[in-house]
Amino acid sequence: MGAAMFLVFLLFAAHLLLGLYLASVVTAVTYDAAKTAAGADALGDPAARARITDSARRQLGRFGPEAVFDWGVDDDAVRLTVRVPRPPVLPGFLPAPRAPIQRSARVRAERVR
């Protein structure tokens, strides 16, 4: 029984650490993509945003194809929300966070005056 409890706690710790690492990576990728879009005059260019999205998907690694990118562009800012499904480590019957990881970034557009 003690060994089973140890394994459950070990799996829970692995689940927690993987979730924290992925949340950190998603935060960094979201901010970098929004910053690139704001600084590259990509506000009105869907092709440039598609290139930035493809680059961000590559940076997310195996979670990239499942990521959902929601762009918002107005006159002076770029908003980006990225949602990535949380990787399952624990069996489904154990309580653990299962909500997707969602991060948002809003970056002011850089304009030459």
C-alpha positions, 0 to 999 in steps of 0.5 A: 500500500505504501509503494502504491501511495508513493507512486501516486504522489510521484505521478501527481508531482510529475503531472504538476511539474509538466503542467507548470513547465508547459504553462511557462513555455506557452506564456513565453511563446504567446508573448514572443509571437505577439511582440513579433507581430506588433513589431513587424508591421503584421497588423493587417497582413494575414500571411505574416500572422500565419508565418508567426503562428507557424513559428510559434507552433514549432516552438511549442513542439509536440503541443504545437499542432493542438494549440489554438491561436486567437489573434485580435488586432486593432489600430494600436495593439496586438492581442493573442490568446493561445490555448494548449490542452494539458498533457495527461500524466495521471489516470482519469480517476485521480483528481488533477487539473484537466483544463487547457492552458490558456495564456494571453498577451497584449502588445502595443504596435510599434509605429514610425512617427 
